[in-house]
Amino acid sequence: MCGFFRRHLQNRLLERRIRRNRLVTKDGRCNIEFGNVMYSNHFAFIADFWTTFVEIRWRFVLFFFIAAFTLSWFIFGLLWYWIARSNGDLSWQNPPDGHTPCVDNVQGLTASFLYSLETQTTIGYGGRAITPLCPGAVALIVIQSLIGAIVNCFMCGIILSKISMPKKRAKTITFSEMAVICPKKGTLCLSIRVANMRKTLMIGSQIYGKLLRTTHPADGETIIMDQVNIDFTVEGGKDNLFFVCPLTLYHVIDRNSPFFEMAVDTLHRQEFELVVFLDGTAESTSSSCQVRTSFIPREIMWGYDFLPIISRSKQGKYRVDFSNFSRVVPVTTAHCVCCFHNLKGHHLHSREGQVNQGFEAIDISEQHPTVTKM
């Protein structure tokens, strides 16, 4: 029992360390902080207050929502109380018989607050009503109506914008947790699988990647977060993808690829982060969004390939089996990229240290025999 908890604790600490060292988390968030920012630059966030409100957390939006309405009701309640007091309408002022108040049935602070709430929310219970004898009261009800409309529009716009943010659409696009390296059509490729969980398309989708690493040039200057472009393609090209079903992205590892010098026994000792981007426009909302994920060396499996997940039944229907989305199978692969390109037929494969326990490698013969794999 103690050994189980010790291993579990070690795994959790390792996951936290890996998550902390990433620039981009698996769900696409950027793990970066800004330091020594001049105080004058903070006013830029206030000037761009709309974006600031849209990007803050929901707990703060709900707080400002409640505070804006409650505070406006209370402030205007105090103004209505002041008008009633100036006109001698309050009960403790003992108004004479036949006295005409500015607002009927407003004789205290609580009644003033309730009248302010009823005015701004246009409830109008009928017990309290303004009279046309006080010009100040008429001006105040116009001002409160205008300010109440502005507060309503602003807060409703903020909530609607947060609900319909394009990055929410990105939650229904998922990448495989691991990348694989294996031969594809005579070339050695790094493959990643991506799936659209909705039936609505992503229009004009584009796939590209960035390899982030620390380099040490000959001049002695260390470059942190050096970025190298990584080209990905699918069967139909890399632009304007027909993203109706899960796709497998391929990066050809040739002499121009930064993975060319890597091998099966040196890959996991490298220090880099592969960030993959998918840009597109949601078909249902016409809003552009970007989906991001990242892969570190320990999340790249050498000598494995993804299992097919698209099949066609006897009735002619296409079927996507997401149970195979993250399942892989070992394939014959060269030890290194140089061996693959220079030594024909040299496809020795070592799986030592390359098996990830979170993925299940199975035999393709286990698949259902009544469907045709695509």
ChimeraX attribute file (.defattr): number of C-alpha atoms within 10 A of each C-alpha:
attribute: neighborCount
match mode: 1-to-1
recipient: residues
	/A:1	5
	/A:2	7
	/A:3	8
	/A:4	9
	/A:5	10
	/A:6	11
	/A:7	11
	/A:8	12
	/A:9	12
	/A:10	12
	/A:11	12
	/A:12	12
	/A:13	12
	/A:14	12
	/A:15	12
	/A:16	11
	/A:17	11
	/A:18	12
	/A:19	14
	/A:20	13
	/A:21	14
	/A:22	19
	/A:23	19
	/A:24	21
	/A:25	18
	/A:26	18
	/A:27	14
	/A:28	19
	/A:29	14
	/A:30	13
	/A:31	12
	/A:32	10
	/A:33	5
	/A:34	5
	/A:35	5
	/A:36	5
	/A:37	8
	/A:38	8
	/A:39	8
	/A:40	7
	/A:41	9
	/A:42	10
	/A:43	11
	/A:44	11
	/A:45	12
	/A:46	12
	/A:47	10
	/A:48	10
	/A:49	12
	/A:50	13
	/A:51	13
	/A:52	12
	/A:53	20
	/A:54	18
	/A:55	14
	/A:56	11
	/A:57	10
	/A:58	13
	/A:59	9
	/A:60	11
	/A:61	18
	/A:62	13
	/A:63	10
	/A:64	15
	/A:65	18
	/A:66	12
	/A:67	12
	/A:68	15
	/A:69	17
	/A:70	12
	/A:71	12
	/A:72	18
	/A:73	24
	/A:74	18
	/A:75	13
	/A:76	22
	/A:77	21
	/A:78	17
	/A:79	17
	/A:80	26
	/A:81	25
	/A:82	16
	/A:83	21
	/A:84	23
	/A:85	20
	/A:86	11
	/A:87	17
	/A:88	19
	/A:89	25
	/A:90	20
	/A:91	12
	/A:92	10
	/A:93	11
	/A:94	9
	/A:95	14
	/A:96	9
	/A:97	6
	/A:98	6
	/A:99	10
	/A:100	15
	/A:101	23
	/A:102	25
	/A:103	23
	/A:104	16
	/A:105	17
	/A:106	25
	/A:107	19
	/A:108	16
	/A:109	18
	/A:110	14
	/A:111	16
	/A:112	26
	/A:113	21
	/A:114	15
	/A:115	28
	/A:116	25
	/A:117	21
	/A:118	17
	/A:119	22
	/A:120	22
	/A:121	15
	/A:122	11
	/A:123	10
	/A:124	13
	/A:125	10
	/A:126	8
	/A:127	9
	/A:128	17
	/A:129	17
	/A:130	17
	/A:131	14
	/A:132	12
	/A:133	12
	/A:134	16
	/A:135	10
	/A:136	12
	/A:137	19
	/A:138	14
	/A:139	10
	/A:140	15
	/A:141	17
	/A:142	12
	/A:143	13
	/A:144	17
	/A:145	16
	/A:146	13
	/A:147	14
	/A:148	21
	/A:149	13
	/A:150	12
	/A:151	17
	/A:152	17
	/A:153	11
	/A:154	14
	/A:155	19
	/A:156	13
	/A:157	14
	/A:158	19
	/A:159	17
	/A:160	12
	/A:161	15
	/A:162	19
	/A:163	12
	/A:164	13
	/A:165	16
	/A:166	19
	/A:167	16
	/A:168	13
	/A:169	21
	/A:170	21
	/A:171	13
	/A:172	12
	/A:173	18
	/A:174	18
	/A:175	23
	/A:176	19
	/A:177	18
	/A:178	23
	/A:179	25
	/A:180	21
	/A:181	25
	/A:182	21
	/A:183	21
	/A:184	13
	/A:185	6
	/A:186	8
	/A:187	15
	/A:188	22
	/A:189	21
	/A:190	23
	/A:191	26
	/A:192	23
	/A:193	19
	/A:194	18
	/A:195	18
	/A:196	20
	/A:197	17
	/A:198	12
	/A:199	10
	/A:200	12
	/A:201	19
	/A:202	27
	/A:203	19
	/A:204	16
	/A:205	20
	/A:206	19
	/A:207	21
	/A:208	18
	/A:209	20
	/A:210	17
	/A:211	20
	/A:212	20
	/A:213	16
	/A:214	14
	/A:215	16
	/A:216	11
	/A:217	9
	/A:218	7
	/A:219	6
	/A:220	8
	/A:221	9
	/A:222	12
	/A:223	12
	/A:224	11
	/A:225	14
	/A:226	14
	/A:227	17
	/A:228	14
	/A:229	14
	/A:230	20
	/A:231	17
	/A:232	22
	/A:233	19
	/A:234	15
	/A:235	10
	/A:236	9
	/A:237	13
	/A:238	16
	/A:239	16
	/A:240	15
	/A:241	20
	/A:242	15
	/A:243	18
	/A:244	14
	/A:245	17
	/A:246	22
	/A:247	20
	/A:248	18
	/A:249	22
	/A:250	21
	/A:251	21
	/A:252	22
	/A:253	23
	/A:254	16
	/A:255	12
	/A:256	9
	/A:257	14
	/A:258	13
	/A:259	19
	/A:260	16
	/A:261	14
	/A:262	17
	/A:263	16
	/A:264	22
	/A:265	15
	/A:266	12
	/A:267	20
	/A:268	19
	/A:269	11
	/A:270	12
	/A:271	13
	/A:272	19
	/A:273	22
	/A:274	23
	/A:275	24
	/A:276	22
	/A:277	17
	/A:278	18
	/A:279	20
	/A:280	24
	/A:281	19
	/A:282	19
	/A:283	14
	/A:284	10
	/A:285	10
	/A:286	12
	/A:287	16
	/A:288	18
	/A:289	18
	/A:290	17
	/A:291	23
	/A:292	21
	/A:293	22
	/A:294	26
	/A:295	22
	/A:296	21
	/A:297	17
	/A:298	17
	/A:299	16
	/A:300	23
	/A:301	25
	/A:302	29
	/A:303	25
	/A:304	25
	/A:305	23
	/A:306	24
	/A:307	19
	/A:308	19
	/A:309	20
	/A:310	19
	/A:311	17
	/A:312	15
	/A:313	12
	/A:314	9
	/A:315	6
	/A:316	9
	/A:317	8
	/A:318	16
	/A:319	15
	/A:320	14
	/A:321	12
	/A:322	14
	/A:323	8
	/A:324	17
	/A:325	21
	/A:326	19
	/A:327	20
	/A:328	22
	/A:329	15
	/A:330	20
	/A:331	16
	/A:332	16
	/A:333	23
	/A:334	26
	/A:335	21
	/A:336	23
	/A:337	22
	/A:338	15
	/A:339	16
	/A:340	19
	/A:341	18
	/A:342	9
	/A:343	11
	/A:344	9
	/A:345	11
	/A:346	15
	/A:347	17
	/A:348	13
	/A:349	17
	/A:350	15
	/A:351	14
	/A:352	8
	/A:353	12
	/A:354	18
	/A:355	17
	/A:356	13
	/A:357	7
	/A:358	10
	/A:359	15
	/A:360	13
	/A:361	18
	/A:362	14
	/A:363	11
	/A:364	11
	/A:365	7
	/A:366	7
	/A:367	14
	/A:368	10
	/A:369	8
	/A:370	10
	/A:371	15
	/A:372	12
	/A:373	16
	/A:374	10
